[in-house]
Amino acid sequence: MQEERHNRWKSLQQSVLFQLLCNDSLCTYNIRLGRPGVDCYCQHESGAAVLQLQFLINEGALVTACADDTLHLWNLRQRRPAILHSLKFNRERITFCHLPFQSKWLYVGTERGNTHIVNIESFILSGYVIMWNKAIELSTKTHPGPVVHLSEPKG
């Protein structure tokens, strides 16, 4: 039974729906099979709420941003999904993440209005930070607030 479940998981990774549950755990549902049932149930050890999911498209990986200001990189290509790396933010609270398609850089917005850049391959901070007061007009002196969205320009 377990081997059958593993083979099904490996062959149908691209047809899986992830759902955050009200208790901050993560369930996966197989869309392609067309029948109800949970394929896998995962939860962070800390029990912290999951704020956001970022998929590494065609990589079999997932990044979760949690309310305890920790990022987790999950490997979805194993029998049971597992956390490969974790990165804790100690001085700033995470508010939003953006992972451009096929990029090795994860952009992490914070409550202070700054954007940190994480190398997705090594899962460490790049050291480059976009500070809110350097990214706005010099005449603006008031704090713009937390980062609520990050995206790439189209075109």
PyMOL commands that place a pseudoatom at each C-alpha (Angstrom):
pseudoatom trace, name=CA, resn=MET, resi=1, chain=A, elem=C, hetatm=0, pos=[0.000, 0.000, 0.000]
pseudoatom trace, name=CA, resn=GLN, resi=2, chain=A, elem=C, hetatm=0, pos=[2.765, 2.447, 0.964]
pseudoatom trace, name=CA, resn=GLU, resi=3, chain=A, elem=C, hetatm=0, pos=[4.790, 1.655, -2.208]
pseudoatom trace, name=CA, resn=GLU, resi=4, chain=A, elem=C, hetatm=0, pos=[1.703, 2.186, -4.384]
pseudoatom trace, name=CA, resn=ARG, resi=5, chain=A, elem=C, hetatm=0, pos=[1.081, 5.536, -2.716]
pseudoatom trace, name=CA, resn=HIS, resi=6, chain=A, elem=C, hetatm=0, pos=[4.717, 6.551, -3.287]
pseudoatom trace, name=CA, resn=ASN, resi=7, chain=A, elem=C, hetatm=0, pos=[4.622, 5.649, -6.992]
pseudoatom trace, name=CA, resn=ARG, resi=8, chain=A, elem=C, hetatm=0, pos=[1.353, 7.526, -7.427]
pseudoatom trace, name=CA, resn=TRP, resi=9, chain=A, elem=C, hetatm=0, pos=[2.873, 10.571, -5.678]
pseudoatom trace, name=CA, resn=LYS, resi=10, chain=A, elem=C, hetatm=0, pos=[5.964, 10.560, -7.906]
pseudoatom trace, name=CA, resn=SER, resi=11, chain=A, elem=C, hetatm=0, pos=[4.077, 10.164, -11.178]
pseudoatom trace, name=CA, resn=LEU, resi=12, chain=A, elem=C, hetatm=0, pos=[1.388, 12.732, -10.452]
pseudoatom trace, name=CA, resn=GLN, resi=13, chain=A, elem=C, hetatm=0, pos=[3.274, 15.537, -8.722]
pseudoatom trace, name=CA, resn=GLN, resi=14, chain=A, elem=C, hetatm=0, pos=[2.149, 18.073, -11.303]
pseudoatom trace, name=CA, resn=SER, resi=15, chain=A, elem=C, hetatm=0, pos=[-1.526, 17.274, -10.615]
pseudoatom trace, name=CA, resn=VAL, resi=16, chain=A, elem=C, hetatm=0, pos=[-1.585, 17.893, -6.916]
pseudoatom trace, name=CA, resn=LEU, resi=17, chain=A, elem=C, hetatm=0, pos=[-3.619, 20.511, -5.130]
pseudoatom trace, name=CA, resn=PHE, resi=18, chain=A, elem=C, hetatm=0, pos=[-2.323, 21.876, -1.845]
pseudoatom trace, name=CA, resn=GLN, resi=19, chain=A, elem=C, hetatm=0, pos=[-4.711, 23.153, 0.766]
pseudoatom trace, name=CA, resn=LEU, resi=20, chain=A, elem=C, hetatm=0, pos=[-3.946, 25.059, 3.932]
pseudoatom trace, name=CA, resn=LEU, resi=21, chain=A, elem=C, hetatm=0, pos=[-6.254, 23.869, 6.661]
pseudoatom trace, name=CA, resn=CYS, resi=22, chain=A, elem=C, hetatm=0, pos=[-7.666, 26.008, 9.449]
pseudoatom trace, name=CA, resn=ASN, resi=23, chain=A, elem=C, hetatm=0, pos=[-5.253, 24.359, 11.901]
pseudoatom trace, name=CA, resn=ASP, resi=24, chain=A, elem=C, hetatm=0, pos=[-2.303, 25.580, 9.758]
pseudoatom trace, name=CA, resn=SER, resi=25, chain=A, elem=C, hetatm=0, pos=[-1.416, 22.159, 8.443]
pseudoatom trace, name=CA, resn=LEU, resi=26, chain=A, elem=C, hetatm=0, pos=[-1.003, 21.257, 4.791]
pseudoatom trace, name=CA, resn=CYS, resi=27, chain=A, elem=C, hetatm=0, pos=[-2.933, 18.604, 2.867]
pseudoatom trace, name=CA, resn=THR, resi=28, chain=A, elem=C, hetatm=0, pos=[-2.330, 17.442, -0.680]
pseudoatom trace, name=CA, resn=TYR, resi=29, chain=A, elem=C, hetatm=0, pos=[-5.103, 16.218, -2.944]
pseudoatom trace, name=CA, resn=ASN, resi=30, chain=A, elem=C, hetatm=0, pos=[-4.579, 14.361, -6.172]
pseudoatom trace, name=CA, resn=ILE, resi=31, chain=A, elem=C, hetatm=0, pos=[-6.492, 16.210, -8.868]
pseudoatom trace, name=CA, resn=ARG, resi=32, chain=A, elem=C, hetatm=0, pos=[-5.787, 13.809, -11.729]
pseudoatom trace, name=CA, resn=LEU, resi=33, chain=A, elem=C, hetatm=0, pos=[-7.336, 10.774, -10.028]
pseudoatom trace, name=CA, resn=GLY, resi=34, chain=A, elem=C, hetatm=0, pos=[-10.613, 12.650, -9.660]
pseudoatom trace, name=CA, resn=ARG, resi=35, chain=A, elem=C, hetatm=0, pos=[-11.589, 11.108, -6.383]
pseudoatom trace, name=CA, resn=PRO, resi=36, chain=A, elem=C, hetatm=0, pos=[-11.620, 12.545, -2.882]
pseudoatom trace, name=CA, resn=GLY, resi=37, chain=A, elem=C, hetatm=0, pos=[-8.994, 11.682, -0.333]
pseudoatom trace, name=CA, resn=VAL, resi=38, chain=A, elem=C, hetatm=0, pos=[-5.838, 13.065, 1.175]
pseudoatom trace, name=CA, resn=ASP, resi=39, chain=A, elem=C, hetatm=0, pos=[-2.545, 11.847, -0.318]
pseudoatom trace, name=CA, resn=CYS, resi=40, chain=A, elem=C, hetatm=0, pos=[-0.363, 13.406, 2.341]
pseudoatom trace, name=CA, resn=TYR, resi=41, chain=A, elem=C, hetatm=0, pos=[-0.723, 15.453, 5.507]
pseudoatom trace, name=CA, resn=CYS, resi=42, chain=A, elem=C, hetatm=0, pos=[2.155, 17.691, 6.676]
pseudoatom trace, name=CA, resn=GLN, resi=43, chain=A, elem=C, hetatm=0, pos=[2.578, 20.146, 9.507]
pseudoatom trace, name=CA, resn=HIS, resi=44, chain=A, elem=C, hetatm=0, pos=[5.457, 22.324, 10.663]
pseudoatom trace, name=CA, resn=GLU, resi=45, chain=A, elem=C, hetatm=0, pos=[6.979, 21.183, 13.933]
pseudoatom trace, name=CA, resn=SER, resi=46, chain=A, elem=C, hetatm=0, pos=[6.606, 24.676, 15.382]
pseudoatom trace, name=CA, resn=GLY, resi=47, chain=A, elem=C, hetatm=0, pos=[2.868, 24.677, 14.706]
pseudoatom trace, name=CA, resn=ALA, resi=48, chain=A, elem=C, hetatm=0, pos=[3.189, 28.233, 13.329]
pseudoatom trace, name=CA, resn=ALA, resi=49, chain=A, elem=C, hetatm=0, pos=[0.544, 29.432, 10.894]
pseudoatom trace, name=CA, resn=VAL, resi=50, chain=A, elem=C, hetatm=0, pos=[1.463, 29.246, 7.217]
pseudoatom trace, name=CA, resn=LEU, resi=51, chain=A, elem=C, hetatm=0, pos=[1.194, 32.705, 5.653]
pseudoatom trace, name=CA, resn=GLN, resi=52, chain=A, elem=C, hetatm=0, pos=[2.113, 31.849, 2.080]
pseudoatom trace, name=CA, resn=LEU, resi=53, chain=A, elem=C, hetatm=0, pos=[3.104, 29.031, -0.286]
pseudoatom trace, name=CA, resn=GLN, resi=54, chain=A, elem=C, hetatm=0, pos=[5.560, 29.481, -3.162]
pseudoatom trace, name=CA, resn=PHE, resi=55, chain=A, elem=C, hetatm=0, pos=[6.008, 26.584, -5.577]
pseudoatom trace, name=CA, resn=LEU, resi=56, chain=A, elem=C, hetatm=0, pos=[9.244, 25.950, -7.428]
pseudoatom trace, name=CA, resn=ILE, resi=57, chain=A, elem=C, hetatm=0, pos=[7.560, 25.046, -10.714]
pseudoatom trace, name=CA, resn=ASN, resi=58, chain=A, elem=C, hetatm=0, pos=[8.841, 21.761, -12.242]
pseudoatom trace, name=CA, resn=GLU, resi=59, chain=A, elem=C, hetatm=0, pos=[11.328, 21.379, -9.376]
pseudoatom trace, name=CA, resn=GLY, resi=60, chain=A, elem=C, hetatm=0, pos=[9.273, 19.288, -6.960]
pseudoatom trace, name=CA, resn=ALA, resi=61, chain=A, elem=C, hetatm=0, pos=[9.783, 21.805, -4.176]
pseudoatom trace, name=CA, resn=LEU, resi=62, chain=A, elem=C, hetatm=0, pos=[7.753, 24.258, -2.144]
pseudoatom trace, name=CA, resn=VAL, resi=63, chain=A, elem=C, hetatm=0, pos=[8.595, 27.225, 0.100]
pseudoatom trace, name=CA, resn=THR, resi=64, chain=A, elem=C, hetatm=0, pos=[6.358, 28.007, 3.057]
pseudoatom trace, name=CA, resn=ALA, resi=65, chain=A, elem=C, hetatm=0, pos=[6.467, 31.343, 4.873]
pseudoatom trace, name=CA, resn=CYS, resi=66, chain=A, elem=C, hetatm=0, pos=[5.252, 31.020, 8.450]
pseudoatom trace, name=CA, resn=ALA, resi=67, chain=A, elem=C, hetatm=0, pos=[3.938, 33.426, 11.092]
pseudoatom trace, name=CA, resn=ASP, resi=68, chain=A, elem=C, hetatm=0, pos=[6.996, 32.742, 13.266]
pseudoatom trace, name=CA, resn=ASP, resi=69, chain=A, elem=C, hetatm=0, pos=[9.049, 34.514, 10.542]
pseudoatom trace, name=CA, resn=THR, resi=70, chain=A, elem=C, hetatm=0, pos=[10.604, 31.335, 9.245]
pseudoatom trace, name=CA, resn=LEU, resi=71, chain=A, elem=C, hetatm=0, pos=[10.905, 30.195, 5.633]
pseudoatom trace, name=CA, resn=HIS, resi=72, chain=A, elem=C, hetatm=0, pos=[10.959, 26.449, 4.948]
pseudoatom trace, name=CA, resn=LEU, resi=73, chain=A, elem=C, hetatm=0, pos=[12.069, 24.748, 1.734]
pseudoatom trace, name=CA, resn=TRP, resi=74, chain=A, elem=C, hetatm=0, pos=[10.196, 21.454, 1.262]
pseudoatom trace, name=CA, resn=ASN, resi=75, chain=A, elem=C, hetatm=0, pos=[11.243, 18.565, -0.978]
pseudoatom trace, name=CA, resn=LEU, resi=76, chain=A, elem=C, hetatm=0, pos=[8.101, 17.100, -2.560]
pseudoatom trace, name=CA, resn=ARG, resi=77, chain=A, elem=C, hetatm=0, pos=[9.921, 14.385, -4.510]
pseudoatom trace, name=CA, resn=GLN, resi=78, chain=A, elem=C, hetatm=0, pos=[10.208, 11.926, -1.658]
pseudoatom trace, name=CA, resn=ARG, resi=79, chain=A, elem=C, hetatm=0, pos=[7.841, 9.406, -0.230]
pseudoatom trace, name=CA, resn=ARG, resi=80, chain=A, elem=C, hetatm=0, pos=[6.903, 11.847, 2.495]
pseudoatom trace, name=CA, resn=PRO, resi=81, chain=A, elem=C, hetatm=0, pos=[7.499, 15.572, 1.860]
pseudoatom trace, name=CA, resn=ALA, resi=82, chain=A, elem=C, hetatm=0, pos=[10.211, 16.883, 4.155]
pseudoatom trace, name=CA, resn=ILE, resi=83, chain=A, elem=C, hetatm=0, pos=[11.833, 20.177, 5.040]
pseudoatom trace, name=CA, resn=LEU, resi=84, chain=A, elem=C, hetatm=0, pos=[15.275, 20.498, 3.445]
pseudoatom trace, name=CA, resn=HIS, resi=85, chain=A, elem=C, hetatm=0, pos=[16.211, 23.939, 4.788]
pseudoatom trace, name=CA, resn=SER, resi=86, chain=A, elem=C, hetatm=0, pos=[14.813, 26.557, 7.136]
pseudoatom trace, name=CA, resn=LEU, resi=87, chain=A, elem=C, hetatm=0, pos=[15.673, 30.221, 7.424]
pseudoatom trace, name=CA, resn=LYS, resi=88, chain=A, elem=C, hetatm=0, pos=[14.625, 32.269, 10.454]
pseudoatom trace, name=CA, resn=PHE, resi=89, chain=A, elem=C, hetatm=0, pos=[14.221, 36.049, 10.273]
pseudoatom trace, name=CA, resn=ASN, resi=90, chain=A, elem=C, hetatm=0, pos=[15.122, 37.451, 13.695]
pseudoatom trace, name=CA, resn=ARG, resi=91, chain=A, elem=C, hetatm=0, pos=[14.890, 41.214, 13.247]
pseudoatom trace, name=CA, resn=GLU, resi=92, chain=A, elem=C, hetatm=0, pos=[12.024, 41.593, 10.786]
pseudoatom trace, name=CA, resn=ARG, resi=93, chain=A, elem=C, hetatm=0, pos=[8.598, 40.023, 10.346]
pseudoatom trace, name=CA, resn=ILE, resi=94, chain=A, elem=C, hetatm=0, pos=[7.827, 38.358, 6.997]
pseudoatom trace, name=CA, resn=THR, resi=95, chain=A, elem=C, hetatm=0, pos=[4.778, 39.804, 5.223]
pseudoatom trace, name=CA, resn=PHE, resi=96, chain=A, elem=C, hetatm=0, pos=[5.051, 38.596, 1.600]
pseudoatom trace, name=CA, resn=CYS, resi=97, chain=A, elem=C, hetatm=0, pos=[7.200, 36.402, -0.664]
pseudoatom trace, name=CA, resn=HIS, resi=98, chain=A, elem=C, hetatm=0, pos=[7.647, 36.295, -4.423]
pseudoatom trace, name=CA, resn=LEU, resi=99, chain=A, elem=C, hetatm=0, pos=[9.469, 33.659, -6.457]
pseudoatom trace, name=CA, resn=PRO, resi=100, chain=A, elem=C, hetatm=0, pos=[9.668, 34.495, -10.168]
pseudoatom trace, name=CA, resn=PHE, resi=101, chain=A, elem=C, hetatm=0, pos=[9.342, 31.559, -12.592]
pseudoatom trace, name=CA, resn=GLN, resi=102, chain=A, elem=C, hetatm=0, pos=[12.644, 29.660, -12.979]
pseudoatom trace, name=CA, resn=SER, resi=103, chain=A, elem=C, hetatm=0, pos=[14.469, 32.152, -10.767]
pseudoatom trace, name=CA, resn=LYS, resi=104, chain=A, elem=C, hetatm=0, pos=[17.042, 31.260, -8.145]
pseudoatom trace, name=CA, resn=TRP, resi=105, chain=A, elem=C, hetatm=0, pos=[16.062, 34.308, -6.064]
pseudoatom trace, name=CA, resn=LEU, resi=106, chain=A, elem=C, hetatm=0, pos=[13.191, 34.459, -3.584]
pseudoatom trace, name=CA, resn=TYR, resi=107, chain=A, elem=C, hetatm=0, pos=[12.116, 38.001, -2.661]
pseudoatom trace, name=CA, resn=VAL, resi=108, chain=A, elem=C, hetatm=0, pos=[10.937, 38.360, 0.932]
pseudoatom trace, name=CA, resn=GLY, resi=109, chain=A, elem=C, hetatm=0, pos=[9.023, 41.490, 1.978]
pseudoatom trace, name=CA, resn=THR, resi=110, chain=A, elem=C, hetatm=0, pos=[8.894, 42.522, 5.608]
pseudoatom trace, name=CA, resn=GLU, resi=111, chain=A, elem=C, hetatm=0, pos=[6.795, 44.522, 8.021]
pseudoatom trace, name=CA, resn=ARG, resi=112, chain=A, elem=C, hetatm=0, pos=[9.409, 47.278, 8.055]
pseudoatom trace, name=CA, resn=GLY, resi=113, chain=A, elem=C, hetatm=0, pos=[9.006, 47.787, 4.300]
pseudoatom trace, name=CA, resn=ASN, resi=114, chain=A, elem=C, hetatm=0, pos=[12.299, 46.175, 3.303]
pseudoatom trace, name=CA, resn=THR, resi=115, chain=A, elem=C, hetatm=0, pos=[12.826, 43.372, 0.770]
pseudoatom trace, name=CA, resn=HIS, resi=116, chain=A, elem=C, hetatm=0, pos=[15.406, 40.656, 1.439]
pseudoatom trace, name=CA, resn=ILE, resi=117, chain=A, elem=C, hetatm=0, pos=[16.686, 38.311, -1.244]
pseudoatom trace, name=CA, resn=VAL, resi=118, chain=A, elem=C, hetatm=0, pos=[17.215, 34.597, -0.580]
pseudoatom trace, name=CA, resn=ASN, resi=119, chain=A, elem=C, hetatm=0, pos=[19.191, 32.276, -2.854]
pseudoatom trace, name=CA, resn=ILE, resi=120, chain=A, elem=C, hetatm=0, pos=[16.800, 29.375, -3.385]
pseudoatom trace, name=CA, resn=GLU, resi=121, chain=A, elem=C, hetatm=0, pos=[19.604, 26.867, -4.188]
pseudoatom trace, name=CA, resn=SER, resi=122, chain=A, elem=C, hetatm=0, pos=[21.597, 27.414, -0.979]
pseudoatom trace, name=CA, resn=PHE, resi=123, chain=A, elem=C, hetatm=0, pos=[18.641, 28.841, 1.003]
pseudoatom trace, name=CA, resn=ILE, resi=124, chain=A, elem=C, hetatm=0, pos=[20.702, 31.617, 2.540]
pseudoatom trace, name=CA, resn=LEU, resi=125, chain=A, elem=C, hetatm=0, pos=[20.236, 35.388, 2.512]
pseudoatom trace, name=CA, resn=SER, resi=126, chain=A, elem=C, hetatm=0, pos=[22.112, 37.029, -0.350]
pseudoatom trace, name=CA, resn=GLY, resi=127, chain=A, elem=C, hetatm=0, pos=[23.209, 39.982, 1.782]
pseudoatom trace, name=CA, resn=TYR, resi=128, chain=A, elem=C, hetatm=0, pos=[21.485, 42.348, -0.639]
pseudoatom trace, name=CA, resn=VAL, resi=129, chain=A, elem=C, hetatm=0, pos=[18.521, 44.157, 0.909]
pseudoatom trace, name=CA, resn=ILE, resi=130, chain=A, elem=C, hetatm=0, pos=[16.235, 46.687, -0.759]
pseudoatom trace, name=CA, resn=MET, resi=131, chain=A, elem=C, hetatm=0, pos=[15.696, 49.199, 2.025]
pseudoatom trace, name=CA, resn=TRP, resi=132, chain=A, elem=C, hetatm=0, pos=[12.400, 51.113, 1.961]
pseudoatom trace, name=CA, resn=ASN, resi=133, chain=A, elem=C, hetatm=0, pos=[14.072, 54.489, 2.395]
pseudoatom trace, name=CA, resn=LYS, resi=134, chain=A, elem=C, hetatm=0, pos=[16.378, 53.876, -0.593]
pseudoatom trace, name=CA, resn=ALA, resi=135, chain=A, elem=C, hetatm=0, pos=[13.592, 52.694, -2.915]
pseudoatom trace, name=CA, resn=ILE, resi=136, chain=A, elem=C, hetatm=0, pos=[11.276, 55.711, -2.658]
pseudoatom trace, name=CA, resn=GLU, resi=137, chain=A, elem=C, hetatm=0, pos=[11.545, 59.354, -3.629]
pseudoatom trace, name=CA, resn=LEU, resi=138, chain=A, elem=C, hetatm=0, pos=[13.984, 61.351, -1.549]
pseudoatom trace, name=CA, resn=SER, resi=139, chain=A, elem=C, hetatm=0, pos=[11.299, 63.910, -0.741]
pseudoatom trace, name=CA, resn=THR, resi=140, chain=A, elem=C, hetatm=0, pos=[9.165, 61.258, 0.989]
pseudoatom trace, name=CA, resn=LYS, resi=141, chain=A, elem=C, hetatm=0, pos=[9.970, 61.085, 4.691]
pseudoatom trace, name=CA, resn=THR, resi=142, chain=A, elem=C, hetatm=0, pos=[7.099, 58.964, 6.031]
pseudoatom trace, name=CA, resn=HIS, resi=143, chain=A, elem=C, hetatm=0, pos=[7.359, 55.205, 6.294]
pseudoatom trace, name=CA, resn=PRO, resi=144, chain=A, elem=C, hetatm=0, pos=[5.322, 53.484, 3.553]
pseudoatom trace, name=CA, resn=GLY, resi=145, chain=A, elem=C, hetatm=0, pos=[4.360, 50.541, 5.796]
pseudoatom trace, name=CA, resn=PRO, resi=146, chain=A, elem=C, hetatm=0, pos=[4.835, 46.791, 5.337]
pseudoatom trace, name=CA, resn=VAL, resi=147, chain=A, elem=C, hetatm=0, pos=[5.444, 45.085, 2.010]
pseudoatom trace, name=CA, resn=VAL, resi=148, chain=A, elem=C, hetatm=0, pos=[2.044, 43.780, 0.871]
pseudoatom trace, name=CA, resn=HIS, resi=149, chain=A, elem=C, hetatm=0, pos=[2.922, 42.613, -2.632]
pseudoatom trace, name=CA, resn=LEU, resi=150, chain=A, elem=C, hetatm=0, pos=[5.951, 41.857, -4.822]
pseudoatom trace, name=CA, resn=SER, resi=151, chain=A, elem=C, hetatm=0, pos=[5.839, 41.012, -8.533]
pseudoatom trace, name=CA, resn=GLU, resi=152, chain=A, elem=C, hetatm=0, pos=[7.659, 41.397, -11.810]
pseudoatom trace, name=CA, resn=PRO, resi=153, chain=A, elem=C, hetatm=0, pos=[6.683, 43.970, -14.406]
pseudoatom trace, name=CA, resn=LYS, resi=154, chain=A, elem=C, hetatm=0, pos=[4.963, 42.455, -17.440]
pseudoatom trace, name=CA, resn=GLY, resi=155, chain=A, elem=C, hetatm=0, pos=[6.367, 42.942, -20.891]
for i in range(1, 155): cmd.bond("trace and resi %d" % i, "trace and resi %d" % (i + 1))
show_as sticks, trace
zoom trace
